[in-house]
Amino acid sequence: MEDVTLTQLFARMDAHLARQDVYLAEVTATLREQNAMMQATAQMLATTAQEVAVIHAEASLQHAATMQAFEALIDRLEGRGGDA
C-alpha cells in the first residue's frame, strides 16, 4: 500500500465531500421540482373534486326531480292522483 500523508488523505476527503455536495445539490433540486409538481397536481385534484361535487349535487337534484315527476305520472296513470 502506498504511503499517504495526512494532507493527501484530507485532500482526497475534501474532493469526495465536494462531489457529494454536488450530487446532493442535484438531488435537492430534483426533489424541489417534484414537490412543486406534486403541489400543482394536488391543487388540480382539489379543484376537480370541487367541480365533481357540484356536478354530483346538480345531478342528484335533477334525479330527485325526475323521480318525483315519474312517481306523479305513475300515480296519475293508476288513478291515484287528484286529477283523476
C-alpha positions in Angstrom: 0.0 0.0 0.0 1.3 3.4 -0.9 2.2 5.8 1.9 -0.4 8.6 2.2 0.3 11.7 4.1 -2.4 13.2 6.3 -2.5 16.2 4.0 -3.2 13.9 1.0 -5.8 12.0 2.9 -7.6 15.2 3.8 -7.3 16.4 0.2 -9.0 13.2 -1.0 -11.7 13.5 1.6 -12.3 17.1 0.6 -12.6 16.1 -3.0 -15.0 13.3 -2.1 -17.1 15.7 0.0 -17.2 18.2 -2.8 -18.5 15.5 -5.2 -21.1 14.6 -2.6 -22.1 18.2 -2.2 -22.7 18.5 -6.0 -24.7 15.2 -6.0 -26.8 16.2 -3.0 -27.5 19.6 -4.6 -28.7 17.9 -7.7 -30.9 15.6 -5.6 -32.3 18.5 -3.6 -33.1 20.4 -6.8 -34.9 17.4 -8.2 -36.9 16.9 -5.1 -37.9 20.6 -5.1 -39.1 20.3 -8.7 -41.1 17.2 -7.8 -42.5 18.9 -4.8 -43.7 21.8 -6.9 -45.3 19.4 -9.4 -47.0 17.5 -6.6 -48.4 20.7 -5.1 -49.7 21.7 -8.5 -51.2 18.3 -9.0 -52.8 18.4 -5.6 -54.3 21.8 -6.4 -55.7 20.4 -9.7 -57.2 17.4 -7.9 -58.8 19.6 -5.2 -60.3 21.8 -7.9 -61.5 18.7 -9.8 -63.0 17.3 -6.6 -64.9 20.5 -6.0 -66.2 20.5 -9.6 -67.3 16.9 -9.4 -69.1 17.7 -6.1 -71.0 20.5 -7.8 -71.9 18.2 -10.8 -73.0 15.5 -8.4 -75.2 17.8 -6.4 -76.8 19.1 -9.6 -77.3 15.6 -10.9 -78.8 14.5 -7.6 -81.3 17.4 -7.7 -82.2 16.5 -11.3 -82.6 12.9 -10.4 -84.9 13.7 -7.4 -87.0 16.0 -9.6 -87.2 13.3 -12.3 -88.2 10.6 -9.8 -90.9 12.9 -8.3 -92.3 13.6 -11.8 -92.1 9.9 -12.6 -94.0 9.0 -9.4 -96.6 11.6 -10.1 -97.0 10.2 -13.6 -97.4 6.6 -12.3 -100.0 7.9 -9.7 -101.9 9.7 -12.4 -101.8 6.7 -14.7 -103.0 4.4 -11.9 -105.8 6.8 -10.9 -104.3 7.8 -7.6 -103.7 11.4 -8.5 -106.0 14.3 -7.6 -106.7 15.0 -11.3 -108.5 11.7 -12.0 
